[in-house]
Amino acid sequence: MFKGVWKSGQAVDGEYIFNDGLKYGDLTPQTKDAEDWHYCTGDDLRFYTERISGTRPAGNSHFSNKSPAFVLPGGCFDVVEGYYDPKDNAIYSHEGVFLRTPNAKEVKWIKEKCREGKGVENEGTA
């Protein structure tokens, strides 16, 4: 969500706020390049919930920013907006509603980078 001040149909001040409350930052002309953005960088890979609530001990790691994490169907991949089912080559919402069909480049990225579900209740976050 973008929350801002508008003049004559143009944003003159504002910030992006993600649905978990994380603020991207002030988008005034002095900070448009987001130099102060320290979330999800090579220096700090923690989820936002870990930044505000602390990290868990080894063996009980976060695999999602949400707690408890969405339980992925077996063989499917977590794509944040829902899950990718390789059997159907489709992305579904967490409620199982069809959202879209990813292209081949996105499928490759999903399979290489995203968490794969085991279809069990307790797969990393509780």
C-alpha positions, 0 to 999 in steps of 0.5 A: 500500500502507498500512503502519501500526500497528494497535490494536483494528482501527484504524490509529493510525500509518502511511503510504501507499507507492506501488509505486515506493517513493514515500511519501505521508507520515506519517498521524499526526493532526498531518499528516493534511492532507498539508501536506508533500506536494510531489509532482505539484503545480503547483510541481513536475510531475516524475515520482517517478523524475525527483525521485530520478534527475534530469531528462533533457535536452530531446528525451529527456523522461520520458512515464511514471514507468517507464523504459523507458516502456510502449509504447502501441499506436498510437491508444491512451492511457496510463492508468497501470494500462494503456491505453485503446483507443478502438476498443473503448472499453475499458481493458486492462492492459499485458499486454492483459487487459481491465480495464473500460469507462470512462464518458463523462466518463472517456473525455473526460478520457483523450482530453484529458489522457493520452499517446497512443501512436504504436505505436513502441518509442522514443516519449519514454523509453528 
